[in-house]
Amino acid sequence: MRTFSSDSHAAADATSIANERAGSELVLVPGGAGFVGSHLCDRLRARGHRVLALDDLSTGDRRHVAHLQSDPGFELREHDIAHVLPDDAYPAMRIFNLACPASPAHYQRAPVQTTLTSVLGAWRLLEMAQRSGAHLLQASTSEVYGDPLVHPQTEAYWGHANPIGERSCYDEGKRCAEAMCFAYWRERRLPIRVARIFNTYGPRLRPGDGRVVSNFIVQALRGEPLTVYGHGQQTRSFCYVDDTVEGLLRLMDAGETGPVNIGNPREHTVLELAERVLQLTGSRSRLERRPLPADDPQRRCPDIGTARRLLGWEPRVALDDGLRRTIDYFRGVLGLSMPRTVLAPVRADSAARAAA
């Protein structure tokens, strides 16, 4: 069995593998060649699970799992979950559904397909789970809260989303998928888990995918202006991908239905993030302001009290450490080499002056 130890929770996995009761079972990962999905596949193989990853490769990338291709316990198959699922996926006893574009730049280009993936794809997986007796974890999103009127966001908050806006294919698609999961749980007692994932970043983000971390890093490394929408005072909470994956695994193992927020409760403005990226890359890029996109949330920060209480989970990786790892990754992807710099203390007014 091949093992992978690149993430911050590998040591904990090493001690828990011996106690994994179903370590050789087949796990199905729709979206397994994507950003979060590929890291999840690594962790599942490290646990000893056999993994079948399904991905239509519209936003996923075979290179994300290229290191697993020679592993007999792993298979990547190109497949759209909105279509009939392959018969040999039915022995899977755990399903982690991560299949859906998560970047506005991607899902707004294909709103119909995004909606079908979220809704029809989730229905097909729920039917599969019903027939095989599998446990299904639905990777939902903080976008179900829309542009929230409650802060920080708790799982009890119903949200403030625009059902017909440009982002609705993703926001409402994920809300409908949650509703369908709970319908199967109530009516058919299907074991489900629903994770509401907040902004996640790390290696294997794609250049040009429209997410603020990857945008800033790529622009800084190339010496291009960092694109700041609006005044840059909108906030996000950034969770390193290793921590997000750990939360998903704990939720599946704990048997809690959810929904459970999986994210970092430390809130940062977009300008603060820009300043950190500029310091860590040593870039002299300036900031370039553009109009705020429609329905862009002004504040986004999870209350993770439920995850702490039920899963014993909270993020471990500090933002600066995670950004360094992500910057190193993008240096390799872009074929660039820049001198490392020591991160100086961030001054609250420095990014604002740079944008002036």
N, C-alpha and C positions, 0 to 999 in steps of 0.2 A: 504493500500500500504506500502510495506517495503521500507525503505530508507537506504542508506549506506553513511557514512560520513568519511571514512578513508583517503580520498585523500585531497590534499591541495586546491582543488577547490570546496569542498562541500558547503562552505558558499555562493559562487557565485551561485551555483545551487539552493540553498534554496530560493534565491530571484527571480530566473528566472523561477521556475516551474510554478508559477501562470500565467505567460505570455506565457507559451508554448502552441502554438495554436493547436498542434496535439499530445498532451501528451499521449493519450491512443492508438495511432496507433501502428501497429505491425512493428517491426524493425527486419530484418534478419541479423545475424552476422555469416557468414561462418568463421571458425577459432575461434569461441567464447569460446572454452576451452583452448586456447593458452595463452601465456604470455600477450601480449597487448590486445587480444580479450576479455579475462576474465575481465580485468580492465574496458574495454569499456562497457561490459555488466552491470557491477556495476553502472556505470554512467548513462546508459540508463534507468535502473530501478529506479535510484534516480530521474530521470526526469519524471517518470511515464509511460514510454513506455512499451508496452508488447514486450518481446524479445524472438525470436526463434534463438537459437544458433545451428549451424551445425558444426560438427567436426569429422574427421575420427580417431582422437585420436592417430595418428601416432607420433605427437610431442605435442599435447595438453594433458590435464590431467583433468579428472573429478573432482579431488580435488580442482582445481582452482575455480570451481563454485559450490562446495558442499554447501556453505552457501546460495545459491540461490535455491536449489532443492525443498525446501518446499514452495517457493514463487509461487503462482498461475499465476503470470505475467511473469514467466520465464520457458523456456523449453530448455533442451539440448538434441539434437538428434544426434546419431552417423551416419554420412553420408559423403561420398566422393563427392565433388562437380564436379569432373570429370565425374560422373554418372548423370543420369536423376534426376532432382531436385524434391522433394516431392510437390504434388499439393497444400497442405495446406500452403506452403510458399508463394504462389502467392499473397495473400492479402497484403503482406508487401509493404509499401510505401517508405521505406528507406532500403538500403542494404549497409552494410559496409563489403567489401570483404577483410578479413585478413587471408584467408585460403592459407597458403603455409609455408613450413619449412623455417626459416630465418637464421638458424645457418649452417655454412659450414659443420660442423661435421654431421649434419642430411641430408642436401640436397645432399651432395656428395655421401652419401651411397645409395641414391635412385634418381639418376638423371632423369630417365624416368618419374617416378611418379611426381617429382617436376615440370618438364616441362609441363606435362599434367594438373596438378593442376593450374599452372599459366596461361596456354593458353586455354585449353579446359574448365576448370572451369570458367575462366573469361567469355568466350563466352556463356556458359550456363546461367550465372547470367545476362549478358547483354540481352540475349533473354528474360529472365524472366522479367527484368525491362521494356523491350520494350512492352511486352504483358500487364503488370499490370500498367504501367505509373509510376513506382517507380524511385526514384533518387538513383544512385549508386555511392558510393565512393570506388575507387580502392586504396588499400594500396600498393603503389609502394615502392621503396627503393632507397637509395643513391647508391646502387650497379649499378644502370643504368649508373652512371658516370664512372664506372670501376676504373682503376688506373689513376686519373685525371691529365691532363696537365694544368688545369686552377684551381686557388686557390684564395679565397674560391670558392666553386661550386655554380653557379647561375643556375636557371631553364633554362636559354637560352643555357647552355653548352650542347653539344651533346654527350659528353662522350668519353672515351678511353678504350673500353672493348674488351676482347678476345672472339670472338664468338664461338670458338671451345675448349676453355680451360676447366679445371675441374670445374670452377665456372659458366660456361656458362649456365648450366641448370637453374640456378637461375637468373643470370644477364640478359641473353637474354630472358628468360621466362617472366620476369617482363617488359622488354622493349617491347616485343610483346604484352603483356597485355595492356600496355599504348597505343600502336598503335591501338589496337582493340577498346579500349574505345573511342579514338578520331575519329575513323572511324564511329562508331555508332553516335557520336555527330554530325559529319559533314553531314553524309548521311541521318540519321534518326532523328536528332535533339534530341537525347536522353540526358536528363540532367545527366551529369557525374561530378565527382570531382576526381582529381588525387593528392594524397599526396605522396611525396617522403620522406620516414621516414629514418632518420639517426640513428646512434647507440642509442638504448634505453635500459635502465636497471632498475631494481627495484625488489621488491618481486614477486615471482612466476616464475622467471627464473629457469631453471632446472639445477641441478648439472650435470656436464659433458656434457653440450650442446655445448661446444667449443667456447662460447663467452668469450671475455677477462675479463669482469667484474665478471661473475660467476666463471670462471676458477680461477682467482686470489683469490677470497674470499674463495672458497671451499678449495683450496690448503693451504691458510694461516691458516684457522681454523683447518685444519687437521695436520698442521705442515709439510706439504709437500713442496718441492721446487716449486716456482712460475715459470711457463713456459713462457719464453720470446723468441719470434721468431725474428731472425735477431739480429740487434744491439739495438732494442727497441726504436729507434728514430722515428719510424713510428707514425703518429698522428691519433687520433680519437677525436670526440666531443661527449660527453655523455649526453643524455637527460633523465631525470627521467620520468618514465612511466606515472605519473599523468599529466605531462606537455604535453607529446605526445598525450595522449587521449584528453586533452583539445583542442589541435590543430586540431585533426580529427573532433571533434564535431563542432568547429567553422567553419571549412571548409565546412562541410555539411550544416550548418545553413546559411552560407553566400551566398551560391549559386554560388560561383566562380568555374569555370571549372578547373583551374590550368594548369599545375602542380605547386604545392606549396611545397617548402622544409619545413619539420617539423623536427627540430633538434636544438641542442644547439650550438651556434656559438663560444663557448670557446673551444679552441683546447688544447689537452694534449698529450704528448708522452706516449707510453706504459710504459716506465720506471717511469714516474711521477705517473701514475696510480698505479703501483706496490708499490711505496713508500707510497702512501696514504693508500692503503689497509693494508700494513704491520703495519703502525702506528695506524690505527683505530682498528685493531684486536688485537694489542699487540703481534703479531706473530714474532717468530725469524726465520721464514723460509728464506732460501737463494734463490737466483735467478738461474735458470738453462736455459742456452741458447740452442736453437735449430734452424735448418735452416729455413729461411723464406719460407712460402708456396708459391706455384706458383700463380702469378697474384694478390698477396696480395697488396692492395693499400698502397702507402707510405704516403699520406696525405689525410685526410678526414675531411672537415669542411664546413658546409653549410653557404651560404649567405641567411639570413632569411628576407631580406628587403621586399620581397613580402608578407610574412606572417604578418609582422608588419603593412604594409600598408593596406592590404585587410582584414585581420582578427583581427587586434589589438592584435596579439598574440606574446608572446616571453616566453621562459622558466622562471620559478620562483624559482625552487628548486636548491640550490647550490650543487655542486658535493659532498662535504663532508657530507652534510645533507642527500642526497640521498644514499650515500654509507653506512652511519650508519643504515638507515632503511633496506637496503638490507642485510647488515651483520646480523642484528638482525633476519631477516627472515631466513637466512641460518643457524644460530645457532639453531633455532627451527627445521628446516628440518633435520639437521644432528644430533639432539639430543645432542648438545654440549653446554657447558657453559664456557665462558671465561670472565675474568675481563674486564670491559670497560676501555679504555684509553682516555686521552685527546690528541687530534690531535695537535702535535707540528708543527711549520712552516716547510714546505718542503724545504730542501736544494737541489739545482739543481744537485749537484754532488754526493749525498748520494746513490741514486739507482745505479748509475754507479759503485761506489766503491763496493757495495754489490754484483754486478754481476761479479766483477773482479776475 
